[in-house]
């Protein structure tokens, strides 16, 4: 719903950046499922882009389940 608003992408980015690490880890888990569904894949890709843009690679490597999430996202990304 946020992405459909005027400046929705910016609002989504602002909200995701403010999340705690554990919340971002939870979103990452959901992204794997969202990305495999054509109805939600564009939203999932928007969130993946925001995470990659705002999180340093070393920081992302500290996320729980990052390896399996990346392996699951790659075929659909």
CORGIGI-V324045 format. One record per residue. PHI is phi in degrees with one decimal (999 if undefined). OMEGA is omega as a letter, one per 20 degrees, with the letter a starting at -180 (999 if undefined). Layout:
phi=PHI omega=OMEGA
phi=PHI omega=OMEGA
//
This chain:
phi=999 omega=a
phi=-62.6 omega=a
phi=-65.7 omega=r
phi=-82.5 omega=r
phi=-76.1 omega=r
phi=-64.0 omega=a
phi=59.0 omega=a
phi=-61.9 omega=a
phi=-63.4 omega=r
phi=-65.1 omega=r
phi=-64.5 omega=r
phi=-61.5 omega=r
phi=-60.1 omega=r
phi=-59.6 omega=a
phi=-72.1 omega=a
phi=-67.6 omega=a
phi=-60.1 omega=a
phi=-77.9 omega=a
phi=-69.3 omega=r
phi=-73.7 omega=a
phi=-57.9 omega=a
phi=-64.0 omega=r
phi=-70.8 omega=r
phi=-67.0 omega=r
phi=-62.5 omega=r
phi=-64.0 omega=r
phi=-62.1 omega=r
phi=-58.5 omega=r
phi=-62.7 omega=r
phi=-66.9 omega=a
phi=-58.2 omega=a
phi=-58.1 omega=r
phi=-70.9 omega=a
phi=-59.4 omega=a
phi=-69.5 omega=a
phi=-85.6 omega=a
phi=-108.1 omega=a
phi=-61.0 omega=r
phi=-71.5 omega=a
phi=-116.9 omega=a
phi=-64.8 omega=a
phi=-67.6 omega=r
phi=-66.2 omega=r
phi=-61.2 omega=r
phi=-65.3 omega=r
phi=-63.3 omega=a
phi=-70.3 omega=r
phi=-59.1 omega=r
phi=-58.5 omega=r
phi=-63.4 omega=r
phi=-61.2 omega=a
phi=-68.3 omega=a
phi=-73.6 omega=a
phi=-107.4 omega=a
phi=-111.9 omega=r
phi=-67.0 omega=r
phi=-54.2 omega=r
phi=-63.3 omega=r
phi=-68.4 omega=r
phi=-62.3 omega=r
phi=-64.9 omega=r
phi=-85.3 omega=a
phi=-68.7 omega=r
phi=-66.3 omega=r
phi=77.6 omega=a
phi=-63.1 omega=a
phi=-62.1 omega=a
phi=-68.6 omega=r
phi=-65.1 omega=r
phi=-63.2 omega=r
phi=-60.9 omega=r
phi=-78.5 omega=a
phi=-77.3 omega=a
phi=-55.2 omega=a
phi=-62.0 omega=a
phi=-102.5 omega=a
phi=-96.4 omega=999
//
